[in-house]
Amino acid sequence: MAKVIESSTGITLELSLLEKIFGFKSGISVDKDLLIKRYTVNNPWSREVIKGIRAPGAAVPYLVLLGTMRYRGGKDFTAIYKRGPVEIFEFKDSQFDRWIISR
């Protein structure tokens, strides 16, 4: 499972080998100053949470959504598993506007 590791200067998303393969990412790092907001959502499969289309990545509805979600004006990185709660990290001026990660 994806792990978020925070240091004094940055936030890193570490991915397992399978997540790297199916999510087409080796890991993501962002300066801590770019974090706007961090919050938890109980229903990750709602329209308020998931935006756009998956490209690239892997998905099985309501089971796994792994990879980049692209939409007009931005993109998110998702590592959502089953129907449990997710943690959302919102960033400014970063490669991804949000990380949506299962807890």
trRosetta pair geometry for C-beta under 8 A, 3 or more apart (Angstrom, degrees):
i j d omega theta_ij theta_ji phi_ij phi_ji
1 16 6.6 50 7 -23 19 123
1 19 7.8 93 -140 -50 20 139
1 79 7.4 127 -164 150 65 126
1 81 7.1 -78 -117 -4 103 149
1 102 6.7 -92 -154 79 116 108
2 13 6.0 -6 -173 -174 112 96
2 14 6.9 156 -158 80 58 51
2 15 5.4 -19 -106 -103 84 68
2 16 7.4 -105 -68 -4 48 81
2 19 5.9 157 -67 -149 87 166
2 79 4.0 80 -8 98 142 167
2 101 5.2 -113 92 -141 129 112
2 102 7.3 112 43 43 102 79
3 13 7.5 156 79 -157 42 49
3 14 4.7 -13 61 59 94 103
4 11 6.4 -10 -171 -173 98 100
4 12 7.4 153 -157 80 50 46
4 13 5.8 -23 -101 -101 68 68
4 14 7.8 -174 -82 20 19 76
4 87 7.3 -93 -2 90 147 139
4 89 7.2 149 -121 -41 147 143
4 99 7.5 132 -93 114 119 149
4 101 6.3 150 -41 68 112 168
5 11 7.4 155 80 -159 47 51
5 12 4.7 -18 62 63 98 97
5 13 7.9 179 20 -83 75 20
5 14 6.0 41 -8 -12 117 113
6 10 7.7 -163 -148 103 51 41
6 11 5.3 -17 -105 -107 73 78
6 12 7.9 -175 -79 23 29 69
6 32 7.2 78 -154 -100 93 115
7 10 5.5 16 52 53 104 69
7 11 7.7 -163 25 -76 68 35
7 12 7.4 35 -5 -3 104 105
7 32 7.7 -130 73 -48 63 123
8 32 7.5 -96 147 -7 29 154
9 31 6.7 -54 162 -140 76 73
9 32 5.9 -162 167 4 25 112
10 29 5.6 21 164 -175 138 97
10 30 6.3 160 -159 83 91 39
10 31 5.4 -66 -103 -112 85 35
10 32 5.5 -134 -97 -33 23 80
11 29 7.2 162 84 -153 46 55
11 30 5.2 -15 60 63 93 91
11 31 7.9 25 18 111 79 10
11 32 5.8 114 -26 -91 89 69
11 35 6.4 80 -9 -62 145 125
11 89 7.1 -169 140 -161 157 156
12 27 6.6 10 -177 172 95 112
12 28 7.1 167 -154 88 52 49
12 29 4.6 -14 -104 -102 82 84
12 30 7.9 175 -80 22 41 62
13 27 6.1 179 86 -159 68 65
13 28 4.5 14 41 52 113 92
13 29 7.6 -151 21 -70 68 42
13 77 7.2 148 85 105 171 144
13 79 8.0 166 -176 -3 125 138
13 99 6.0 -164 -76 -136 144 150
13 101 7.2 -154 -131 -80 116 140
14 27 5.7 -3 -113 -123 45 116
15 19 3.8 -132 -172 99 105 122
15 20 4.9 140 105 -59 123 75
15 23 6.4 -118 -147 49 154 143
15 25 6.4 113 -9 93 158 94
15 26 7.2 -160 47 -178 121 23
15 27 5.7 -152 13 -83 94 69
15 79 7.2 -159 -113 -91 99 146
16 19 4.7 94 50 9 74 105
16 20 7.1 -134 95 -8 39 87
17 20 5.7 -54 -152 32 31 113
17 21 6.5 27 153 -17 64 106
18 21 5.6 -55 -147 37 34 111
18 22 6.0 8 165 3 71 112
19 22 6.5 -63 -131 52 26 92
19 23 5.0 5 175 1 66 128
19 25 7.8 -39 141 64 85 90
19 66 6.1 -132 -136 -157 75 133
19 79 6.2 13 -141 -123 128 123
20 23 6.4 -56 -113 51 14 97
20 25 6.5 -110 -131 82 58 50
20 26 5.5 40 -139 -112 113 49
20 27 7.5 -25 -98 -40 104 71
21 24 7.9 4 163 -66 22 45
22 57 6.8 54 149 -162 73 56
22 58 4.0 -43 -177 3 110 136
22 66 5.2 49 113 97 108 137
22 67 7.0 -100 136 -56 70 103
23 56 8.0 121 178 106 31 86
23 57 5.5 9 -128 -121 51 88
23 58 7.2 -82 -67 18 50 91
23 66 4.5 -92 -78 158 93 96
23 67 4.6 -167 -139 -83 61 61
23 68 7.8 112 -174 -24 77 67
23 77 7.6 61 -175 -163 123 98
23 79 6.8 -23 -91 -88 146 92
24 56 4.3 38 8 91 158 125
24 57 6.4 -108 17 -75 105 55
24 67 6.0 44 28 -128 98 103
24 68 7.3 -61 69 -4 113 104
25 28 6.4 -16 175 -46 134 96
25 67 7.5 158 -8 -128 106 56
25 68 7.6 122 -47 -47 120 96
25 77 6.8 13 -28 -138 167 130
28 77 6.4 -179 -21 10 158 171
28 95 6.8 -138 -145 65 115 133
28 96 6.8 -7 -157 8 157 126
28 99 7.3 -175 77 -90 144 125
30 34 5.3 -101 171 64 108 130
30 35 7.2 117 115 -58 124 81
30 91 5.8 -77 -168 -116 157 148
30 94 5.2 5 -126 -132 125 134
30 95 7.6 -133 -86 24 102 92
31 34 5.0 95 71 -6 85 103
32 35 5.9 -34 -167 5 50 116
34 91 4.8 28 139 -158 103 98
34 92 5.6 -145 -162 56 75 67
34 93 6.0 -117 -131 67 113 85
34 94 5.1 112 157 -60 145 113
35 38 6.5 -5 -177 -44 121 103
35 89 6.4 -60 -131 -169 100 99
35 90 7.4 99 -162 76 59 54
35 91 6.0 -47 -99 -100 43 75
36 90 4.5 -56 62 105 109 100
36 91 6.2 170 -1 -112 92 17
36 92 5.4 96 -56 -29 113 95
37 88 7.9 8 108 107 92 94
37 89 7.8 172 90 -153 50 39
37 90 4.5 14 52 43 87 118
38 87 6.8 7 -174 178 90 101
38 88 7.1 175 -147 88 46 53
38 89 5.2 -4 -106 -107 86 69
38 90 7.4 -151 -69 21 43 73
39 87 7.4 176 94 -153 27 62
39 88 5.7 -14 64 57 74 96
40 85 5.5 21 -179 171 106 125
40 86 7.1 167 -151 86 63 39
40 87 5.4 -35 -96 -100 74 66
40 88 7.4 166 -96 13 22 78
40 103 7.1 11 -129 -50 113 139
41 44 6.2 120 97 -84 109 59
41 46 7.7 -119 166 35 131 119
41 48 7.7 -165 -142 99 147 109
41 49 5.5 178 108 -89 162 125
41 85 6.5 168 85 -155 40 78
41 86 5.5 -12 59 60 90 87
41 88 6.1 37 -5 -16 111 119
42 85 4.9 -43 -113 -97 48 94
43 46 4.8 65 115 -28 111 113
43 49 7.2 -167 103 -9 68 138
43 83 7.6 -16 -129 -169 61 85
44 49 5.3 -134 -155 127 47 162
44 50 7.3 74 159 -43 69 101
44 65 7.9 -164 137 37 120 128
44 80 4.8 177 147 -142 148 130
44 83 7.3 -168 36 -147 95 41
44 84 7.6 19 -4 79 122 45
44 85 7.2 136 -41 -155 99 25
44 86 4.2 83 -91 -12 120 129
44 100 6.7 131 -147 169 109 119
44 102 7.2 -51 -51 -89 163 79
45 49 7.2 8 -2 61 7 127
45 50 6.6 -7 -145 -6 37 132
45 61 7.9 80 -137 -169 130 76
45 62 6.0 4 -90 -96 156 72
45 80 7.7 147 -68 155 71 148
45 83 6.9 -46 -7 -119 122 78
46 49 5.1 87 61 11 80 99
46 50 7.1 153 76 17 37 87
47 50 6.7 -70 -121 62 30 77
47 51 7.8 73 -176 -86 61 62
49 86 7.0 103 -159 57 142 138
49 88 7.2 -135 -137 -75 92 134
49 100 6.4 112 178 -134 100 144
50 65 7.0 -44 -111 160 130 170
50 69 6.6 -139 -158 -130 74 160
50 78 7.4 28 -112 -93 90 153
50 80 7.9 -64 -79 -8 112 162
50 100 7.6 -149 -85 86 66 174
51 69 6.1 117 73 140 62 127
51 71 4.4 -39 138 -39 104 159
51 76 6.7 105 50 -1 96 130
52 69 4.7 131 72 164 111 86
52 70 5.0 -155 168 88 143 36
52 71 2.9 -122 -66 -61 115 87
52 72 7.7 179 -94 2 104 54
52 75 7.2 -78 61 -116 170 63
52 76 7.5 160 36 21 126 99
53 69 6.9 164 80 -153 20 67
53 70 6.0 -25 62 59 74 83
53 71 7.5 136 11 -76 60 67
54 57 4.7 -95 -178 61 108 116
54 58 7.9 -116 159 28 143 8
54 59 5.4 164 5 -27 172 133
54 65 6.9 -133 -87 -159 136 91
54 67 5.5 81 -165 79 101 120
54 68 7.0 127 -155 80 57 50
54 69 5.7 -38 -90 -97 59 68
54 70 7.9 130 -120 14 12 77
54 78 7.9 -76 -108 43 102 128
55 67 7.6 156 41 136 6 128
55 68 6.3 -55 80 86 44 99
55 70 5.4 -43 53 11 102 122
56 67 5.5 -110 109 -163 53 135
56 68 6.2 50 45 34 50 105
57 65 7.4 42 140 180 136 59
57 66 5.3 -172 -168 100 105 56
57 67 1.5 -138 -92 24 123 158
57 68 5.8 -177 -36 27 118 55
57 69 7.8 -35 18 -57 153 60
57 78 7.4 56 -156 59 164 96
58 64 6.7 0 111 116 96 117
58 66 5.1 1 56 60 85 103
58 67 6.2 126 14 -26 52 123
59 64 6.4 -161 -135 98 41 70
59 65 4.8 20 -116 -112 98 67
59 66 7.1 -173 -74 27 60 63
59 67 7.6 -91 -46 28 89 116
60 63 4.1 -25 96 59 107 122
60 64 5.2 45 38 41 91 86
62 82 7.4 19 162 -150 63 39
62 83 6.3 0 -163 -67 88 96
63 81 7.5 -18 162 -154 47 56
63 82 6.3 2 -139 -86 42 52
64 80 6.9 153 -154 88 39 65
64 81 5.6 0 -104 -110 76 65
64 82 7.8 5 -66 -37 60 48
65 69 7.9 22 164 -63 119 116
65 78 5.0 -25 119 127 100 136
65 79 7.9 -170 90 -128 63 12
65 80 4.3 9 51 52 98 110
66 78 6.5 -135 -111 100 24 80
66 79 5.5 38 -118 -115 80 61
66 80 7.5 -148 -64 35 57 59
67 77 7.4 -101 153 -146 22 67
67 78 6.6 -6 55 56 42 86
68 75 5.5 3 -173 176 101 124
68 76 7.3 151 -156 78 53 44
68 77 5.9 -34 -97 -100 62 66
68 78 7.8 154 -101 17 14 81
68 96 7.6 -134 -125 -103 89 112
69 75 6.3 164 82 -160 51 69
69 76 4.5 -8 55 58 106 95
69 77 7.7 -174 16 -86 79 17
69 78 5.6 51 -20 -13 114 120
70 75 4.7 -22 -104 -105 61 105
71 74 6.2 -2 68 66 87 70
71 75 6.9 157 24 -92 66 51
71 76 7.8 19 10 -1 108 96
74 96 7.9 86 176 -164 96 46
74 97 4.0 18 -177 -27 138 140
75 96 5.8 -82 99 -124 81 71
75 97 6.5 139 60 7 36 94
76 96 5.8 83 -136 -171 30 106
76 97 5.9 -58 -78 61 71 87
76 98 4.3 -15 -121 66 104 92
76 99 7.1 168 -168 -89 80 22
76 100 5.9 31 165 -6 128 107
77 96 4.7 -52 -12 -114 97 163
77 98 7.5 -158 33 99 61 54
77 99 5.2 -15 67 -115 98 71
77 100 7.3 -179 90 26 48 69
78 99 7.8 164 -84 -165 35 48
78 100 4.6 -11 -112 65 79 106
78 101 7.8 -171 -153 -72 42 45
79 99 7.9 -4 14 -176 96 89
79 100 7.3 173 33 92 53 61
79 101 5.1 16 58 -122 101 70
79 102 6.1 -103 115 11 77 87
80 86 5.8 -35 -111 -88 94 136
80 100 6.1 -12 -59 124 105 106
80 101 7.7 -146 -73 -133 57 17
80 102 5.4 122 -135 -52 40 99
81 84 7.0 2 87 35 77 108
81 102 4.4 -53 30 -27 87 170
82 102 7.4 84 43 -130 77 145
84 102 5.9 75 77 -155 108 103
84 103 6.5 -121 135 51 117 85
85 102 7.7 122 90 -149 44 61
85 103 5.3 -2 88 18 91 126
86 100 5.3 22 160 -179 142 82
86 101 6.1 148 -162 74 88 32
86 102 5.4 -56 -103 -91 80 44
86 103 6.6 -174 -117 -19 25 83
87 100 7.8 168 80 -152 42 42
87 101 5.3 -24 60 67 88 90
87 102 8.0 70 14 168 76 5
87 103 5.6 96 -24 -72 100 95
88 98 5.7 -16 -167 -167 95 119
88 99 7.1 164 -152 81 45 54
88 100 5.3 -7 -104 -105 82 73
88 101 7.8 166 -84 22 35 69
89 98 6.4 150 77 -157 53 61
89 99 4.4 8 48 47 108 100
89 101 7.4 19 -1 7 103 112
90 97 6.8 -14 -148 158 72 71
90 98 5.2 -24 -100 -99 62 87
91 94 3.8 -10 129 15 137 143
91 96 6.6 78 41 88 129 67
91 97 6.3 -162 58 -158 79 28
91 98 7.0 180 15 -82 80 35
91 99 7.8 55 -15 -10 113 88
94 97 7.1 154 64 -87 95 29
96 99 6.2 84 106 -64 140 70
